[in-house]
Amino acid sequence: MTVSEKKAWISLIVSAAIWSGYAALVGWHALLGDELGRWPVALFVEAVAVSLAAQFGLSVLMQLRDHPLAWAVVDERERLIEGRAATLAYGLLIVAVAVVALLCALVIGVGLPVGSYRLVPAGALNPTMVMAGGLLLAIVLAEMLKSATVLVLHRRAL
């Protein structure tokens, strides 16, 4: 397995574990109608710190296990794979940010009705938290798509 694949696996697993836990915890409290206040911001900072520490720590462990030259050499194929994956992830990020902005404007700003019920009752959610959560989701999904694309392209040999 190449260094690029190892980094992609680390990123994919750590991102999925940490950010799904974050989303589940914040989403659960939001669904229960709890006042979110500032603790999701503190939890976000902790999640970022844990994510960075985990990815850095696992990368260092992989470097210690592998031959020293394996991490120093990057061939042209790996550069092409990384570039193609980044392009695809960036495209997803742009589309996801546009969708989040549109949905926030429709659901929160206008109060988009769904059937005889409003999708989100007026005043039930803090628009800033909803927008921030949606943008965070877009970023995490783009990063996970990039890692998954790197893995698929390595297996398919471009």
Biotite code that builds the C-alpha atoms (Angstrom):
import biotite.structure as struc

atoms = struc.array([
    struc.Atom([0.000, 0.000, 0.000], chain_id="A", res_id=1, res_name="MET", atom_name="CA", element="C"),
    struc.Atom([1.381, 3.394, -0.953], chain_id="A", res_id=2, res_name="THR", atom_name="CA", element="C"),
    struc.Atom([1.876, 6.302, 1.419], chain_id="A", res_id=3, res_name="VAL", atom_name="CA", element="C"),
    struc.Atom([-0.938, 8.177, -0.311], chain_id="A", res_id=4, res_name="SER", atom_name="CA", element="C"),
    struc.Atom([-3.334, 5.275, 0.335], chain_id="A", res_id=5, res_name="GLU", atom_name="CA", element="C"),
    struc.Atom([-2.318, 5.074, 3.978], chain_id="A", res_id=6, res_name="LYS", atom_name="CA", element="C"),
    struc.Atom([-2.922, 8.793, 4.446], chain_id="A", res_id=7, res_name="LYS", atom_name="CA", element="C"),
    struc.Atom([-6.290, 8.486, 2.709], chain_id="A", res_id=8, res_name="ALA", atom_name="CA", element="C"),
    struc.Atom([-7.366, 5.609, 4.978], chain_id="A", res_id=9, res_name="TRP", atom_name="CA", element="C"),
    struc.Atom([-6.299, 7.544, 8.063], chain_id="A", res_id=10, res_name="ILE", atom_name="CA", element="C"),
    struc.Atom([-8.178, 10.655, 6.938], chain_id="A", res_id=11, res_name="SER", atom_name="CA", element="C"),
    struc.Atom([-11.310, 8.734, 5.967], chain_id="A", res_id=12, res_name="LEU", atom_name="CA", element="C"),
    struc.Atom([-11.569, 6.709, 9.180], chain_id="A", res_id=13, res_name="ILE", atom_name="CA", element="C"),
    struc.Atom([-10.723, 9.567, 11.543], chain_id="A", res_id=14, res_name="VAL", atom_name="CA", element="C"),
    struc.Atom([-13.088, 11.981, 9.777], chain_id="A", res_id=15, res_name="SER", atom_name="CA", element="C"),
    struc.Atom([-15.954, 9.502, 9.738], chain_id="A", res_id=16, res_name="ALA", atom_name="CA", element="C"),
    struc.Atom([-15.535, 8.626, 13.406], chain_id="A", res_id=17, res_name="ALA", atom_name="CA", element="C"),
    struc.Atom([-15.076, 12.099, 14.843], chain_id="A", res_id=18, res_name="ILE", atom_name="CA", element="C"),
    struc.Atom([-17.495, 14.089, 12.704], chain_id="A", res_id=19, res_name="TRP", atom_name="CA", element="C"),
    struc.Atom([-20.303, 11.527, 12.802], chain_id="A", res_id=20, res_name="SER", atom_name="CA", element="C"),
    struc.Atom([-20.008, 11.575, 16.591], chain_id="A", res_id=21, res_name="GLY", atom_name="CA", element="C"),
    struc.Atom([-20.099, 15.371, 16.606], chain_id="A", res_id=22, res_name="TYR", atom_name="CA", element="C"),
    struc.Atom([-23.129, 15.487, 14.298], chain_id="A", res_id=23, res_name="ALA", atom_name="CA", element="C"),
    struc.Atom([-24.964, 12.825, 16.288], chain_id="A", res_id=24, res_name="ALA", atom_name="CA", element="C"),
    struc.Atom([-24.424, 14.599, 19.597], chain_id="A", res_id=25, res_name="LEU", atom_name="CA", element="C"),
    struc.Atom([-25.388, 18.069, 18.361], chain_id="A", res_id=26, res_name="VAL", atom_name="CA", element="C"),
    struc.Atom([-28.264, 16.704, 16.264], chain_id="A", res_id=27, res_name="GLY", atom_name="CA", element="C"),
    struc.Atom([-29.635, 14.669, 19.160], chain_id="A", res_id=28, res_name="TRP", atom_name="CA", element="C"),
    struc.Atom([-29.728, 17.679, 21.452], chain_id="A", res_id=29, res_name="HIS", atom_name="CA", element="C"),
    struc.Atom([-31.265, 19.837, 18.709], chain_id="A", res_id=30, res_name="ALA", atom_name="CA", element="C"),
    struc.Atom([-33.996, 17.236, 18.078], chain_id="A", res_id=31, res_name="LEU", atom_name="CA", element="C"),
    struc.Atom([-34.760, 17.079, 21.780], chain_id="A", res_id=32, res_name="LEU", atom_name="CA", element="C"),
    struc.Atom([-35.249, 20.826, 21.717], chain_id="A", res_id=33, res_name="GLY", atom_name="CA", element="C"),
    struc.Atom([-32.380, 21.557, 24.108], chain_id="A", res_id=34, res_name="ASP", atom_name="CA", element="C"),
    struc.Atom([-30.917, 25.040, 24.093], chain_id="A", res_id=35, res_name="GLU", atom_name="CA", element="C"),
    struc.Atom([-27.651, 24.559, 22.254], chain_id="A", res_id=36, res_name="LEU", atom_name="CA", element="C"),
    struc.Atom([-25.986, 27.740, 23.446], chain_id="A", res_id=37, res_name="GLY", atom_name="CA", element="C"),
    struc.Atom([-22.222, 27.813, 23.013], chain_id="A", res_id=38, res_name="ARG", atom_name="CA", element="C"),
    struc.Atom([-21.265, 24.233, 23.810], chain_id="A", res_id=39, res_name="TRP", atom_name="CA", element="C"),
    struc.Atom([-21.409, 23.067, 20.150], chain_id="A", res_id=40, res_name="PRO", atom_name="CA", element="C"),
    struc.Atom([-18.691, 25.607, 19.366], chain_id="A", res_id=41, res_name="VAL", atom_name="CA", element="C"),
    struc.Atom([-16.515, 24.239, 22.168], chain_id="A", res_id=42, res_name="ALA", atom_name="CA", element="C"),
    struc.Atom([-17.253, 20.694, 20.993], chain_id="A", res_id=43, res_name="LEU", atom_name="CA", element="C"),
    struc.Atom([-16.320, 21.739, 17.442], chain_id="A", res_id=44, res_name="PHE", atom_name="CA", element="C"),
    struc.Atom([-12.948, 23.077, 18.620], chain_id="A", res_id=45, res_name="VAL", atom_name="CA", element="C"),
    struc.Atom([-12.343, 19.848, 20.549], chain_id="A", res_id=46, res_name="GLU", atom_name="CA", element="C"),
    struc.Atom([-13.324, 17.743, 17.507], chain_id="A", res_id=47, res_name="ALA", atom_name="CA", element="C"),
    struc.Atom([-10.904, 19.671, 15.287], chain_id="A", res_id=48, res_name="VAL", atom_name="CA", element="C"),
    struc.Atom([-8.101, 19.251, 17.846], chain_id="A", res_id=49, res_name="ALA", atom_name="CA", element="C"),
    struc.Atom([-8.767, 15.518, 18.275], chain_id="A", res_id=50, res_name="VAL", atom_name="CA", element="C"),
    struc.Atom([-9.021, 15.027, 14.508], chain_id="A", res_id=51, res_name="SER", atom_name="CA", element="C"),
    struc.Atom([-5.720, 16.773, 13.856], chain_id="A", res_id=52, res_name="LEU", atom_name="CA", element="C"),
    struc.Atom([-3.990, 14.961, 16.709], chain_id="A", res_id=53, res_name="ALA", atom_name="CA", element="C"),
    struc.Atom([-5.312, 11.563, 15.606], chain_id="A", res_id=54, res_name="ALA", atom_name="CA", element="C"),
    struc.Atom([-4.346, 12.062, 11.967], chain_id="A", res_id=55, res_name="GLN", atom_name="CA", element="C"),
    struc.Atom([-0.912, 13.391, 12.901], chain_id="A", res_id=56, res_name="PHE", atom_name="CA", element="C"),
    struc.Atom([-0.308, 10.617, 15.436], chain_id="A", res_id=57, res_name="GLY", atom_name="CA", element="C"),
    struc.Atom([-1.386, 7.848, 13.082], chain_id="A", res_id=58, res_name="LEU", atom_name="CA", element="C"),
    struc.Atom([0.752, 9.315, 10.283], chain_id="A", res_id=59, res_name="SER", atom_name="CA", element="C"),
    struc.Atom([3.781, 9.367, 12.568], chain_id="A", res_id=60, res_name="VAL", atom_name="CA", element="C"),
    struc.Atom([3.123, 5.739, 13.558], chain_id="A", res_id=61, res_name="LEU", atom_name="CA", element="C"),
    struc.Atom([2.911, 4.767, 9.886], chain_id="A", res_id=62, res_name="MET", atom_name="CA", element="C"),
    struc.Atom([6.176, 6.602, 9.180], chain_id="A", res_id=63, res_name="GLN", atom_name="CA", element="C"),
    struc.Atom([7.919, 4.765, 11.997], chain_id="A", res_id=64, res_name="LEU", atom_name="CA", element="C"),
    struc.Atom([6.657, 1.417, 10.684], chain_id="A", res_id=65, res_name="ARG", atom_name="CA", element="C"),
    struc.Atom([7.616, 2.001, 7.041], chain_id="A", res_id=66, res_name="ASP", atom_name="CA", element="C"),
    struc.Atom([10.936, 2.306, 5.328], chain_id="A", res_id=67, res_name="HIS", atom_name="CA", element="C"),
    struc.Atom([12.243, 5.897, 5.718], chain_id="A", res_id=68, res_name="PRO", atom_name="CA", element="C"),
    struc.Atom([12.472, 6.470, 1.957], chain_id="A", res_id=69, res_name="LEU", atom_name="CA", element="C"),
    struc.Atom([8.871, 5.421, 1.362], chain_id="A", res_id=70, res_name="ALA", atom_name="CA", element="C"),
    struc.Atom([7.574, 8.733, 2.730], chain_id="A", res_id=71, res_name="TRP", atom_name="CA", element="C"),
    struc.Atom([10.182, 10.829, 0.917], chain_id="A", res_id=72, res_name="ALA", atom_name="CA", element="C"),
    struc.Atom([9.401, 9.673, -2.616], chain_id="A", res_id=73, res_name="VAL", atom_name="CA", element="C"),
    struc.Atom([6.178, 10.684, -4.374], chain_id="A", res_id=74, res_name="VAL", atom_name="CA", element="C"),
    struc.Atom([5.809, 9.478, -7.939], chain_id="A", res_id=75, res_name="ASP", atom_name="CA", element="C"),
    struc.Atom([3.896, 11.087, -10.807], chain_id="A", res_id=76, res_name="GLU", atom_name="CA", element="C"),
    struc.Atom([0.992, 8.638, -10.528], chain_id="A", res_id=77, res_name="ARG", atom_name="CA", element="C"),
    struc.Atom([0.353, 9.629, -6.911], chain_id="A", res_id=78, res_name="GLU", atom_name="CA", element="C"),
    struc.Atom([0.422, 13.315, -7.863], chain_id="A", res_id=79, res_name="ARG", atom_name="CA", element="C"),
    struc.Atom([-2.131, 12.685, -10.604], chain_id="A", res_id=80, res_name="LEU", atom_name="CA", element="C"),
    struc.Atom([-4.373, 10.728, -8.247], chain_id="A", res_id=81, res_name="ILE", atom_name="CA", element="C"),
    struc.Atom([-4.187, 13.419, -5.553], chain_id="A", res_id=82, res_name="GLU", atom_name="CA", element="C"),
    struc.Atom([-4.938, 16.114, -8.135], chain_id="A", res_id=83, res_name="GLY", atom_name="CA", element="C"),
    struc.Atom([-7.925, 14.274, -9.585], chain_id="A", res_id=84, res_name="ARG", atom_name="CA", element="C"),
    struc.Atom([-9.313, 13.562, -6.103], chain_id="A", res_id=85, res_name="ALA", atom_name="CA", element="C"),
    struc.Atom([-8.866, 17.189, -5.015], chain_id="A", res_id=86, res_name="ALA", atom_name="CA", element="C"),
    struc.Atom([-10.638, 18.446, -8.141], chain_id="A", res_id=87, res_name="THR", atom_name="CA", element="C"),
    struc.Atom([-13.597, 16.158, -7.539], chain_id="A", res_id=88, res_name="LEU", atom_name="CA", element="C"),
    struc.Atom([-13.797, 17.073, -3.847], chain_id="A", res_id=89, res_name="ALA", atom_name="CA", element="C"),
    struc.Atom([-13.604, 20.800, -4.613], chain_id="A", res_id=90, res_name="TYR", atom_name="CA", element="C"),
    struc.Atom([-16.493, 20.472, -7.066], chain_id="A", res_id=91, res_name="GLY", atom_name="CA", element="C"),
    struc.Atom([-18.577, 18.710, -4.424], chain_id="A", res_id=92, res_name="LEU", atom_name="CA", element="C"),
    struc.Atom([-17.707, 21.391, -1.889], chain_id="A", res_id=93, res_name="LEU", atom_name="CA", element="C"),
    struc.Atom([-18.876, 24.186, -4.189], chain_id="A", res_id=94, res_name="ILE", atom_name="CA", element="C"),
    struc.Atom([-22.178, 22.431, -4.914], chain_id="A", res_id=95, res_name="VAL", atom_name="CA", element="C"),
    struc.Atom([-22.726, 21.533, -1.247], chain_id="A", res_id=96, res_name="ALA", atom_name="CA", element="C"),
    struc.Atom([-22.103, 25.107, -0.067], chain_id="A", res_id=97, res_name="VAL", atom_name="CA", element="C"),
    struc.Atom([-24.604, 26.405, -2.641], chain_id="A", res_id=98, res_name="ALA", atom_name="CA", element="C"),
    struc.Atom([-27.197, 23.824, -1.525], chain_id="A", res_id=99, res_name="VAL", atom_name="CA", element="C"),
    struc.Atom([-26.656, 24.678, 2.155], chain_id="A", res_id=100, res_name="VAL", atom_name="CA", element="C"),
    struc.Atom([-27.066, 28.386, 1.469], chain_id="A", res_id=101, res_name="ALA", atom_name="CA", element="C"),
    struc.Atom([-30.226, 27.796, -0.564], chain_id="A", res_id=102, res_name="LEU", atom_name="CA", element="C"),
    struc.Atom([-31.768, 25.440, 1.990], chain_id="A", res_id=103, res_name="LEU", atom_name="CA", element="C"),
    struc.Atom([-30.974, 27.768, 4.865], chain_id="A", res_id=104, res_name="CYS", atom_name="CA", element="C"),
    struc.Atom([-32.563, 30.661, 3.004], chain_id="A", res_id=105, res_name="ALA", atom_name="CA", element="C"),
    struc.Atom([-35.682, 28.627, 2.177], chain_id="A", res_id=106, res_name="LEU", atom_name="CA", element="C"),
    struc.Atom([-36.153, 26.712, 5.408], chain_id="A", res_id=107, res_name="VAL", atom_name="CA", element="C"),
    struc.Atom([-35.082, 29.244, 7.996], chain_id="A", res_id=108, res_name="ILE", atom_name="CA", element="C"),
    struc.Atom([-35.536, 32.552, 6.257], chain_id="A", res_id=109, res_name="GLY", atom_name="CA", element="C"),
    struc.Atom([-38.837, 31.867, 4.522], chain_id="A", res_id=110, res_name="VAL", atom_name="CA", element="C"),
    struc.Atom([-40.095, 28.958, 6.639], chain_id="A", res_id=111, res_name="GLY", atom_name="CA", element="C"),
    struc.Atom([-40.607, 26.556, 3.749], chain_id="A", res_id=112, res_name="LEU", atom_name="CA", element="C"),
    struc.Atom([-43.877, 24.663, 4.309], chain_id="A", res_id=113, res_name="PRO", atom_name="CA", element="C"),
    struc.Atom([-43.935, 20.901, 3.845], chain_id="A", res_id=114, res_name="VAL", atom_name="CA", element="C"),
    struc.Atom([-47.500, 19.640, 3.555], chain_id="A", res_id=115, res_name="GLY", atom_name="CA", element="C"),
    struc.Atom([-49.497, 21.184, 6.346], chain_id="A", res_id=116, res_name="SER", atom_name="CA", element="C"),
    struc.Atom([-46.449, 21.457, 8.627], chain_id="A", res_id=117, res_name="TYR", atom_name="CA", element="C"),
    struc.Atom([-43.472, 23.730, 8.509], chain_id="A", res_id=118, res_name="ARG", atom_name="CA", element="C"),
    struc.Atom([-40.219, 21.876, 8.009], chain_id="A", res_id=119, res_name="LEU", atom_name="CA", element="C"),
    struc.Atom([-38.677, 23.884, 10.839], chain_id="A", res_id=120, res_name="VAL", atom_name="CA", element="C"),
    struc.Atom([-40.974, 25.778, 13.230], chain_id="A", res_id=121, res_name="PRO", atom_name="CA", element="C"),
    struc.Atom([-40.355, 29.520, 13.284], chain_id="A", res_id=122, res_name="ALA", atom_name="CA", element="C"),
    struc.Atom([-37.664, 30.364, 15.836], chain_id="A", res_id=123, res_name="GLY", atom_name="CA", element="C"),
    struc.Atom([-36.885, 26.707, 16.609], chain_id="A", res_id=124, res_name="ALA", atom_name="CA", element="C"),
    struc.Atom([-33.334, 26.773, 15.295], chain_id="A", res_id=125, res_name="LEU", atom_name="CA", element="C"),
    struc.Atom([-30.599, 29.338, 15.436], chain_id="A", res_id=126, res_name="ASN", atom_name="CA", element="C"),
    struc.Atom([-29.939, 30.220, 11.770], chain_id="A", res_id=127, res_name="PRO", atom_name="CA", element="C"),
    struc.Atom([-26.248, 30.748, 12.450], chain_id="A", res_id=128, res_name="THR", atom_name="CA", element="C"),
    struc.Atom([-25.898, 27.256, 13.956], chain_id="A", res_id=129, res_name="MET", atom_name="CA", element="C"),
    struc.Atom([-27.806, 25.670, 11.077], chain_id="A", res_id=130, res_name="VAL", atom_name="CA", element="C"),
    struc.Atom([-25.666, 27.424, 8.477], chain_id="A", res_id=131, res_name="MET", atom_name="CA", element="C"),
    struc.Atom([-22.444, 26.580, 10.342], chain_id="A", res_id=132, res_name="ALA", atom_name="CA", element="C"),
    struc.Atom([-23.485, 22.943, 10.703], chain_id="A", res_id=133, res_name="GLY", atom_name="CA", element="C"),
    struc.Atom([-24.364, 22.701, 7.028], chain_id="A", res_id=134, res_name="GLY", atom_name="CA", element="C"),
    struc.Atom([-21.068, 24.224, 5.961], chain_id="A", res_id=135, res_name="LEU", atom_name="CA", element="C"),
    struc.Atom([-19.169, 21.908, 8.306], chain_id="A", res_id=136, res_name="LEU", atom_name="CA", element="C"),
    struc.Atom([-21.006, 18.953, 6.778], chain_id="A", res_id=137, res_name="LEU", atom_name="CA", element="C"),
    struc.Atom([-20.066, 20.152, 3.286], chain_id="A", res_id=138, res_name="ALA", atom_name="CA", element="C"),
    struc.Atom([-16.385, 20.416, 4.230], chain_id="A", res_id=139, res_name="ILE", atom_name="CA", element="C"),
    struc.Atom([-16.296, 17.013, 5.944], chain_id="A", res_id=140, res_name="VAL", atom_name="CA", element="C"),
    struc.Atom([-18.085, 15.306, 3.036], chain_id="A", res_id=141, res_name="LEU", atom_name="CA", element="C"),
    struc.Atom([-15.683, 16.893, 0.541], chain_id="A", res_id=142, res_name="ALA", atom_name="CA", element="C"),
    struc.Atom([-12.667, 15.699, 2.533], chain_id="A", res_id=143, res_name="GLU", atom_name="CA", element="C"),
    struc.Atom([-14.113, 12.199, 2.844], chain_id="A", res_id=144, res_name="MET", atom_name="CA", element="C"),
    struc.Atom([-14.869, 12.133, -0.891], chain_id="A", res_id=145, res_name="LEU", atom_name="CA", element="C"),
    struc.Atom([-11.269, 13.145, -1.597], chain_id="A", res_id=146, res_name="LYS", atom_name="CA", element="C"),
    struc.Atom([-9.923, 10.322, 0.570], chain_id="A", res_id=147, res_name="SER", atom_name="CA", element="C"),
    struc.Atom([-12.320, 7.774, -0.923], chain_id="A", res_id=148, res_name="ALA", atom_name="CA", element="C"),
    struc.Atom([-11.431, 8.907, -4.451], chain_id="A", res_id=149, res_name="THR", atom_name="CA", element="C"),
    struc.Atom([-7.721, 8.478, -3.733], chain_id="A", res_id=150, res_name="VAL", atom_name="CA", element="C"),
    struc.Atom([-8.390, 4.934, -2.534], chain_id="A", res_id=151, res_name="LEU", atom_name="CA", element="C"),
    struc.Atom([-10.542, 4.036, -5.542], chain_id="A", res_id=152, res_name="VAL", atom_name="CA", element="C"),
    struc.Atom([-8.109, 5.522, -8.049], chain_id="A", res_id=153, res_name="LEU", atom_name="CA", element="C"),
    struc.Atom([-5.193, 3.638, -6.497], chain_id="A", res_id=154, res_name="HIS", atom_name="CA", element="C"),
    struc.Atom([-7.125, 0.392, -6.771], chain_id="A", res_id=155, res_name="ARG", atom_name="CA", element="C"),
    struc.Atom([-8.211, 1.114, -10.345], chain_id="A", res_id=156, res_name="ARG", atom_name="CA", element="C"),
    struc.Atom([-4.701, 2.275, -11.253], chain_id="A", res_id=157, res_name="ALA", atom_name="CA", element="C"),
    struc.Atom([-6.038, 5.638, -12.469], chain_id="A", res_id=158, res_name="LEU", atom_name="CA", element="C"),
])
